[in-house]
Amino acid sequence: MSGGSATVREGDGHEGHAGGSWLPGLHEGLLEQPQQRRSRRSALQILEAARAVLARDGADGFTMAAVSEASGISIGGIYGRFDGKQGLMRAVGDLVLTHLEEELAERLRDPGMTLADVVRAFVTCLSEDVARQAVHPLAGHSTDDEHVRARKLRARERLFVSFREAVFRNRDEIRHEDPEAALLTVFHMSLGSFLTAQGLGGGEGLPKSVEQLRGEVSRACLAYLTSPR
């Protein structure tokens, strides 16, 4: 898979993709026959427009009016399909995180990758467009929405599982005395670095380019894993 807009697949029931229930935040009644398929198509059209608006304008600029303009569906039509702005944001976050989970798993699938290959692929994936879209749903902002909190935790767990499996195919290259602890440190250090850089849009004391930050984080992670303590 490559970066870019996420693809949502229509399914036969509520379990449409790896993120969990199909479009969390969607009004349940819209999945009932006889208008199920048409309602899904309209919801997907809204969702893709909402994802684009969030990527372009960020959470602060995310409005139902902007989504309506981008999707060509009236604000009333959006409210008729999603449980308000919060429901739509919930669905967009689920979509973006699902795409990031799938993207990382695909990039780390090759069993012939060395430890350095795995670290570079992991860090590169976190630095690209799909990950930048995940800053809002992944970041640790407080929220009263239990679904959002649970989805953030699930995303972090899935990303870590993919990374751990790929790294431990090369366990003989790890020199740290506690590989599990080292791996957790590297994972959170990498994720935190890009969430901070992307959330701030680049800030004081941060590398001036994504490429530079990617290189510095990759080198730091690889050195930590391969240097004996």
Buried (B, 14 or more C-beta within 10 A) or exposed (E): BEBEBBEBEEEEEEEBBBBBBBBBBBBEEBBEEEEEEEBBEBBBBBBBBBBBBBBEEEEEEBEBEBBBEBBEBEEEBBBEBBBEBBBBBBBBBBBBBBBBBBBBBBBBEEEEBEBBBBBBBBBBBBBBEBBBBBBBBBEEEEEEBEBBEEBBEBBBEBBBEBBBEBBBBBEEBBEBEEBEEBBEBBBEEBBEBBBBBBBEEEEEEBBEEBEEBBBBBBBBBBEBBBEEE
